Amino acid sequence: MRRKCLFALGLAVLVLAPVTAADKDKDDGKLDPAKLIGTWTYVSGEEDGKKKTADDLKGGTVEITKETITLKSADATYVIKYTLDTKKTPAHISLEITKGPQGEGSKAEGIIELKGDELKLCYPPMGGDAPKEFSAKEGSKLHLFVLKPKKK
């Protein structure tokens, strides 16, 4: 009798384990900060309604650690300290330039979203409230960038 109970319990664990694992993999819509860490490349960019050209974005990289975002281009390197508020939807990001050729100490509030391997970041570079949507229409004074993981 005891062996039958143990067998039934073991079988139940085997049957239910995949369901539990699948539930854990479901995207609950919340940003997982650990998935941001790595090197990203630009897919597109827009600043106050003006689309960035492929040449503008070419060669630029974004390196994200737990605490900083480093923007590298042929012209300059910026280091930006950031914090996330993942309780909000979309997640909010607070940015502060700590190193760069200009703007040290400048702060901005933005929104950030990761869907699949596409990372979106929208913010007012001159400060102000975080945007409500991922858009940088003319007159908004917002920047919007779309990034993908850098291919190795």
DRENPABA-89977 format. One record per residue: x, y, z of N, C-alpha, C in turn; residue number from 1. Coordinates in steps of 0.001 Angstrom, whole numbers, plus 500000, padded with zeros to 6 digits. Each point is the difference from the previous one (the first is absolute). Example, Ala and Ser with C-alpha at 12.3 -4.5 7.8 and 13.67 -1.06 7.14 Angstrom:
nxx; nyy; nzz; caxx; cayy; cazz; cxx; cyy; czz; seq
513190; 494310; 507800; 499110; 501190; 500000; 500900; 501200; 500000; 1
499650; 501050; 499280; 500820; 501190; 500060; 499230; 501090; 500730; 2
END
This chain:
nxx; nyy; nzz; caxx; cayy; cazz; cxx; cyy; czz; seq
500834; 498802; 500000; 499166; 501198; 500000; 500876; 501258; 500000; 1
501061; 499980; 500825; 500881; 501154; 500098; 500689; 500252; 498657; 2
500398; 498932; 499305; 500664; 500151; 498705; 499043; 500619; 498982; 3
498747; 499610; 500042; 499019; 500563; 499076; 499811; 501488; 500254; 4
499973; 500408; 501272; 499853; 501418; 500346; 501213; 500794; 499518; 5
501204; 499471; 500234; 501218; 500675; 499553; 500037; 500091; 498478; 6
499595; 498918; 499327; 499957; 500011; 498541; 499023; 501068; 499499; 7
498818; 500051; 500608; 498991; 500981; 499604; 500494; 501428; 500242; 8
500674; 500218; 501130; 500547; 501314; 500314; 501075; 500370; 498985; 9
500890; 499063; 499699; 501046; 500244; 499006; 499423; 500309; 498635; 10
498976; 499266; 499601; 499345; 500226; 498718; 499340; 501384; 499967; 11
499365; 500371; 501097; 499365; 501318; 500081; 501033; 501112; 499849; 12
501164; 499822; 500631; 501071; 500994; 499892; 500462; 500115; 498552; 13
500196; 498861; 499337; 500441; 500011; 498605; 498971; 500646; 499078; 14
498738; 499760; 500243; 498949; 500555; 499153; 499838; 501503; 500244; 15
500072; 500414; 501253; 499767; 501403; 500337; 501221; 500885; 499809; 16
501197; 499445; 500025; 501224; 500800; 499885; 500053; 500809; 498717; 17
499702; 499430; 498826; 500039; 500811; 498781; 499005; 501154; 500030; 18
498840; 499794; 500592; 499016; 501071; 500090; 500552; 501130; 500861; 19
500612; 499647; 501125; 500573; 501006; 500881; 501111; 500749; 499298; 20
500882; 499318; 499286; 501085; 500652; 499279; 499447; 500916; 498918; 21
498961; 499554; 499298; 499400; 500826; 498958; 499391; 501260; 500604; 22
499374; 499874; 501150; 499423; 501158; 500664; 501076; 501015; 500359; 23
501157; 499521; 500420; 501087; 500903; 500376; 500519; 500760; 498794; 24
499944; 499392; 498811; 500516; 500632; 498795; 499039; 501008; 499397; 25
498759; 500013; 500449; 499032; 500939; 499449; 500445; 501425; 500285; 26
499810; 500872; 499023; 500342; 501401; 500155; 498843; 500695; 500706; 27
500235; 500461; 501211; 498940; 500660; 500752; 499941; 501496; 499696; 28
500765; 500423; 498996; 499988; 501401; 499620; 500972; 500859; 500779; 29
500597; 499454; 501024; 500953; 500757; 500812; 501399; 499870; 499402; 30
500740; 501087; 500047; 501365; 500031; 499494; 500910; 499255; 500959; 31
500783; 499074; 499478; 501000; 499283; 500794; 501336; 500712; 499803; 32
500483; 500739; 501006; 501237; 500762; 499854; 501204; 499149; 499574; 33
500044; 498744; 500389; 501127; 499135; 499645; 500096; 499802; 498487; 34
498865; 500084; 499303; 500007; 499793; 498549; 500531; 501207; 499235; 35
500190; 501120; 500681; 500548; 501195; 499362; 501518; 499942; 499892; 36
500633; 499262; 500873; 501458; 499991; 500088; 500612; 499389; 498739; 37
500918; 500758; 499410; 500673; 499546; 498790; 500286; 501164; 499075; 38
500418; 499679; 498789; 500311; 501011; 498997; 498915; 499987; 498934; 39
499528; 501184; 499669; 498886; 500187; 499071; 500449; 500884; 498846; 40
499333; 499851; 498845; 500235; 500875; 498858; 498692; 500686; 499632; 41
500132; 501134; 499338; 498832; 500778; 499614; 499300; 499386; 498797; 42
498683; 499923; 500071; 499164; 499599; 498874; 499446; 501264; 499347; 43
499513; 500915; 500841; 499463; 501263; 499509; 500056; 501041; 501102; 44
499854; 501236; 499588; 499989; 501096; 500955; 499227; 501176; 499446; 45
499409; 500759; 500903; 499244; 501184; 499615; 500166; 501033; 501109; 46
500231; 501242; 499580; 500151; 501090; 500958; 499074; 501131; 499593; 47
498982; 500262; 500811; 499056; 501086; 499762; 499445; 499960; 498573; 48
499582; 498803; 499571; 499379; 499850; 498692; 500962; 499798; 498846; 49
501290; 500085; 500255; 500990; 499824; 498940; 500632; 498616; 500125; 50
499825; 499194; 498957; 500569; 498647; 499986; 501514; 500084; 499854; 51
500694; 499144; 500746; 501452; 499890; 499861; 500294; 499169; 498757; 52
501028; 500373; 499276; 500377; 499236; 498812; 500820; 498783; 500412; 53
500117; 499060; 499089; 500822; 498810; 500256; 501437; 500409; 500301; 54
500496; 501045; 499312; 501362; 500476; 500260; 500140; 500571; 501404; 55
498938; 500681; 500479; 500026; 500555; 501359; 500154; 498887; 501041; 56
499347; 498874; 499747; 499949; 498911; 500982; 501118; 498975; 499808; 57
500600; 500001; 498823; 501015; 499000; 499649; 501171; 500016; 500983; 58
500342; 498814; 500477; 501159; 499862; 500881; 499745; 500365; 501455; 59
498861; 500559; 500298; 499698; 500353; 501379; 499582; 498771; 500796; 60
500440; 499939; 501245; 499599; 498902; 500874; 499522; 500548; 501334; 61
499206; 499184; 500663; 499479; 500321; 501324; 500336; 498812; 500893; 62
500836; 500243; 501004; 500367; 498940; 500942; 499264; 500248; 501310; 63
499232; 499001; 500433; 499209; 500148; 501216; 500506; 499036; 501059; 64
500265; 500551; 501194; 500340; 499202; 501177; 498850; 500157; 500992; 65
500180; 499489; 501195; 498954; 500134; 501024; 499756; 501452; 500396; 66
501018; 500855; 499839; 499885; 501367; 500498; 500218; 501091; 498959; 67
500630; 499656; 498859; 500324; 501033; 499027; 499645; 499596; 498576; 68
499841; 501031; 499191; 499831; 499855; 498556; 501141; 500796; 499383; 69
500793; 499358; 499152; 501092; 500682; 499323; 499678; 500080; 498517; 70
499898; 501235; 499511; 499723; 500246; 498592; 501320; 500288; 499305; 71
500317; 499212; 498978; 501250; 500197; 499271; 499709; 500246; 498535; 72
500632; 501040; 499471; 499920; 500287; 498571; 501396; 500425; 499552; 73
500147; 500262; 498722; 501297; 500448; 499488; 500358; 501360; 500583; 74
498991; 500796; 500354; 500235; 501365; 500476; 500206; 500133; 501505; 75
499331; 499153; 500790; 500011; 500203; 501449; 499586; 498745; 500749; 76
500298; 500018; 501301; 499556; 498953; 500917; 499338; 500675; 501194; 77
498820; 499513; 500339; 499271; 500501; 501159; 499761; 498849; 500959; 78
500143; 500270; 501290; 499641; 499033; 501029; 498817; 500595; 500762; 79
498945; 499206; 500109; 498758; 500463; 500607; 499610; 499048; 501119; 80
499829; 500537; 501187; 499505; 499210; 501129; 498485; 499923; 499860; 81
499428; 498818; 500313; 498550; 499867; 499865; 499404; 499184; 501130; 82
498707; 500238; 500230; 499203; 499174; 500906; 498677; 499724; 499292; 83
499417; 498856; 500324; 498755; 499577; 499381; 498865; 499937; 501007; 84
498812; 500281; 499541; 498788; 499763; 500774; 499154; 499047; 499166; 85
500128; 498701; 500286; 499318; 498980; 499207; 498561; 499772; 500463; 86
499579; 500703; 501039; 498619; 499865; 500463; 499036; 500759; 499085; 87
500547; 500964; 499256; 499180; 500779; 499078; 499960; 499310; 498639; 88
498935; 500274; 499236; 499874; 499458; 498652; 499757; 501151; 499037; 89
500890; 500250; 499039; 501290; 499324; 499847; 500940; 500377; 501139; 90
501054; 499213; 500139; 500983; 500258; 501058; 500608; 501390; 499810; 91
500283; 500664; 501114; 500631; 501318; 499966; 501488; 499863; 500263; 92
500763; 500901; 499402; 501441; 500027; 500180; 500422; 501428; 500326; 93
500843; 500133; 501030; 500574; 501294; 500359; 501454; 499979; 499551; 94
500400; 501022; 499257; 501328; 500064; 499399; 500771; 501218; 500510; 95
501323; 499843; 500182; 500869; 501129; 500343; 501354; 499794; 499335; 96
500412; 500972; 499185; 501306; 499919; 499344; 501081; 500209; 501055; 97
500910; 499029; 500130; 501089; 500116; 500970; 501346; 500281; 499332; 98
500142; 499630; 498721; 501232; 500281; 499256; 499646; 500238; 498542; 99
500686; 500950; 499408; 499771; 500271; 498587; 500577; 501344; 499629; 100
500071; 500287; 498694; 500564; 501266; 499551; 499122; 501203; 500338; 101
498743; 499751; 500336; 499084; 501083; 500397; 498842; 499418; 500796; 102
499333; 500846; 500750; 498776; 499599; 500675; 500155; 499261; 501308; 103
501221; 499920; 500545; 500163; 499280; 501274; 499073; 500582; 501051; 104
499310; 499106; 500704; 499049; 500407; 501029; 498580; 500166; 499482; 105
499824; 500012; 498677; 498656; 500122; 499425; 499181; 498763; 500331; 106
498721; 500229; 500284; 499101; 498906; 500369; 498792; 499975; 499077; 107
499453; 498803; 499824; 498793; 499840; 499191; 499199; 498829; 500540; 108
498688; 500085; 499816; 499085; 498920; 500373; 499428; 499431; 498711; 109
500003; 498683; 499878; 499508; 499402; 498769; 499239; 498716; 500245; 110
499677; 499342; 498899; 499357; 498696; 500052; 500844; 499014; 499195; 111
499913; 498727; 500390; 500813; 498963; 499380; 499179; 498720; 499909; 112
500205; 499264; 498906; 499221; 498792; 499787; 500854; 498992; 499237; 113
499910; 498745; 500410; 500689; 498917; 499308; 498954; 498970; 499588; 114
499850; 499832; 498689; 499084; 498987; 499458; 500815; 499130; 499069; 115
500120; 498726; 500347; 500858; 499111; 499224; 501428; 500498; 500096; 116
500622; 500269; 498853; 501358; 500526; 500034; 500049; 501472; 499590; 117
498847; 500685; 500073; 499931; 501408; 499631; 499840; 500866; 501249; 118
500957; 500902; 500196; 500002; 500899; 501147; 499648; 501400; 499525; 119
498979; 500607; 500630; 499598; 501366; 499661; 500274; 500898; 501191; 120
500500; 501195; 499696; 500283; 500996; 501019; 499534; 501351; 499486; 121
499176; 500690; 500788; 499472; 501310; 499618; 500145; 500940; 501197; 122
500540; 501214; 499731; 500256; 500933; 501099; 500150; 501425; 499469; 123
499782; 500997; 500877; 500267; 501393; 499624; 501444; 500336; 500411; 124
500910; 500179; 499055; 501415; 500186; 500347; 500287; 501257; 500817; 125
499116; 500972; 499931; 500227; 501245; 500739; 499237; 500014; 501326; 126
499577; 498832; 500465; 499269; 499916; 501257; 498504; 500146; 499777; 127
499274; 499758; 501059; 498545; 500062; 499910; 499383; 498673; 500391; 128
498696; 499931; 499877; 499270; 498790; 500367; 500265; 498876; 499008; 129
499905; 498783; 500493; 500128; 498829; 499133; 498838; 499978; 499019; 130
500265; 499623; 498755; 498907; 499901; 499033; 499025; 498892; 500384; 131
498832; 500054; 499439; 498969; 498988; 500279; 500031; 498877; 498972; 132
500562; 500274; 498800; 500048; 499007; 498937; 501342; 500071; 499270; 133
500281; 498972; 499235; 501247; 499930; 499247; 499817; 500720; 498669; 134
500177; 501312; 500041; 499835; 500841; 498823; 500853; 501250; 500178; 135
500566; 500494; 498898; 500807; 501218; 500044; 499561; 500926; 498869; 136
498726; 500320; 499989; 499433; 500854; 498953; 500613; 501396; 500041; 137
499935; 500666; 498862; 500511; 501358; 499901; 499326; 500880; 501052; 138
500795; 500785; 500685; 499489; 500880; 501042; 499971; 499366; 501383; 139
500211; 498683; 500076; 499955; 499306; 501292; 501282; 500192; 500803; 140
501095; 500330; 499314; 501331; 500116; 500606; 500459; 498687; 500617; 141
499473; 498890; 499492; 500357; 498679; 500512; 500972; 499287; 499064; 142
500771; 499100; 500582; 500856; 499095; 499235; 499435; 498593; 500153; 143
500002; 499241; 498919; 499549; 498624; 500004; 501032; 499156; 499258; 144
500497; 498966; 500670; 500960; 499103; 499372; 499516; 498567; 500138; 145
500232; 499235; 498958; 499705; 498570; 499995; 501329; 499282; 499826; 146
500245; 499009; 500866; 501267; 499288; 500019; 499773; 498501; 499899; 147
501016; 499295; 499529; 500003; 498530; 499989; 501338; 499540; 500536; 148
500058; 498789; 500562; 501281; 499496; 500509; 501045; 499967; 498880; 149
501219; 500371; 500361; 501101; 499965; 499019; 500328; 498562; 499675; 150
500122; 499722; 498710; 500370; 498657; 499568; 501477; 499790; 500273; 151
500316; 498816; 500467; 501382; 499720; 500382; 500814; 499539; 498834; 152
END
